[in-house]
Amino acid sequence: MRTRTSTAMLIGGTTLAVLGAIVSVVYFLQPWRTCPDEDSSAGCAMLPLDASIMAAAMVVTLFATAVAIAGAASRKRTMY
């Protein structure tokens, strides 16, 4: 691969991995939820749509991490 493509893979993959991780953590904590039986939002049950969004964010995080690793490995290989 060319160096420009490797750099784009590294930067894009890292950016998407960080954003996916942030979305996963926010949906795991659910700060916007309130429950009548619980004092904290962490005790509330997760809605099915929230779970699917969190699962998609986790998949994006894993895929983007793999792309970033591939970009870093390719970049290292083309430099030498």
Phi, psi and omega in degrees: 000155177282160183296323181295318178294319179297319179294319179296320177296319181295311182292313181295316179296318179295317180297313179294325179295318179293315179296318178296321178294321179296315179297319179298315181293318180296317178289334175289319181280329179048065183292345182271352185275146172226144179231143179291334184268343186243149176275332182248157180286340181291339180276351180283150177286146180276136176286155181300321179293322176297321180293322180290325177293318179294321178295319178296321178295324178292320178295318177298320179298315180294315180295316181293325176296319178296320178295318179295320178294318178296320177295319179293319179293320179292321179294319179295321181292323182281341181284335183256000000 
